[in-house]
Amino acid sequence: LALDNPSQVGSVSVTVKVLDVNDNAPEFARFYEAFVCENAKAGQLIQTVSAIDRDDPQEGQHFYYSLAPEAANNPNFTLRDNQGN
């Protein structure tokens, strides 16, 4: 296990910018922390995130996720919108 050997553990910070147009900004439904094993395959699902908005209208809210422009060309990260929140 990599956790048993600190020399095999790495980390990366991911910044999420939230754009908002009303009183309460959207926020993640909970705190997320993802771990990726060295033998993860390309295209393998690593983390699913969900957001909530306290200004949620009666008909529901749909959030759109995208990578920041500076990360859009990074082949190590991809993002797929599953049409949920």
Backbone torsions as a table, in degrees:
resi	resn	phi	psi	omega
1	LEU	NA	136.4	178.5
2	ALA	-64.6	-30.4	-179.7
3	LEU	-66.1	-22.4	177.8
4	ASP	-79.2	-16.4	-177.6
5	ASN	-127.0	98.0	-176.5
6	PRO	-56.5	-23.1	179.7
7	SER	-71.2	-12.9	-180.0
8	GLN	-104.8	11.9	-179.3
9	VAL	-107.1	133.8	176.5
10	GLY	-132.9	166.2	177.8
11	SER	-146.4	158.8	176.8
12	VAL	-144.0	139.6	176.9
13	SER	-92.3	140.9	176.8
14	VAL	-121.0	127.2	-179.6
15	THR	-102.5	133.3	177.3
16	VAL	-114.5	123.3	176.7
17	LYS	-100.9	125.2	-178.1
18	VAL	-103.5	123.1	176.6
19	LEU	-100.7	136.3	-174.3
20	ASP	-140.7	149.2	-179.9
21	VAL	-125.2	6.3	-178.8
22	ASN	-134.3	-165.6	-172.8
23	ASP	-64.0	-47.9	-176.5
24	ASN	-109.5	125.1	179.2
25	ALA	-70.7	146.0	172.0
26	PRO	-60.8	152.0	179.4
27	GLU	-144.3	157.8	175.9
28	PHE	-63.9	146.7	-179.2
29	ALA	-65.3	-25.5	178.0
30	ARG	-160.1	175.6	176.1
31	PHE	-75.6	133.5	179.5
32	TYR	-115.2	138.4	173.3
33	GLU	-141.2	120.1	-175.7
34	ALA	-108.5	148.1	176.3
35	PHE	-125.2	136.1	-179.6
36	VAL	-121.4	124.9	177.8
37	CYS	-80.9	152.5	-178.6
38	GLU	-64.3	-21.4	179.7
39	ASN	-98.5	18.4	176.1
40	ALA	-63.3	139.4	-178.1
41	LYS	-89.9	151.5	176.6
42	ALA	-57.3	134.2	179.8
43	GLY	85.5	-3.4	-179.3
44	GLN	-70.6	135.3	177.2
45	LEU	-66.6	126.2	-179.3
46	ILE	-105.2	-44.4	-176.1
47	GLN	-151.7	140.2	171.0
48	THR	-113.5	130.7	179.2
49	VAL	-117.4	154.5	179.4
50	SER	-137.0	146.8	-179.2
51	ALA	-123.5	158.8	175.2
52	ILE	-132.1	158.9	176.6
53	ASP	-137.5	120.5	-177.7
54	ARG	-68.0	-11.4	174.7
55	ASP	-94.1	18.4	-175.1
56	ASP	-48.5	117.9	178.2
57	PRO	-70.9	163.3	-178.3
58	GLN	-55.5	-39.2	-177.3
59	GLU	-81.7	1.4	177.6
60	GLY	96.3	167.6	-175.9
61	GLN	-128.1	142.6	173.9
62	HIS	-120.7	126.9	178.2
63	PHE	-98.4	142.9	177.1
64	TYR	-111.8	131.0	-179.2
65	TYR	-111.3	141.6	174.9
66	SER	-152.5	156.3	175.6
67	LEU	-76.9	146.7	175.4
68	ALA	-62.2	149.5	-177.7
69	PRO	-52.1	-38.0	-178.7
70	GLU	-71.4	-15.3	179.0
71	ALA	-105.0	-8.6	-173.8
72	ALA	-62.2	-29.6	-178.7
73	ASN	-97.6	7.3	178.8
74	ASN	-79.7	115.2	-176.5
75	PRO	-70.2	-9.1	-178.2
76	ASN	-85.4	-12.7	-179.0
77	PHE	-129.5	133.3	171.7
78	THR	-133.2	160.5	-177.3
79	LEU	-134.5	133.4	177.5
80	ARG	-126.0	127.3	177.3
81	ASP	-85.1	117.8	-178.6
82	ASN	-89.7	14.7	177.3
83	GLN	63.7	14.9	171.2
84	GLY	-102.9	-156.8	175.0
85	ASN	-111.7	NA	NA
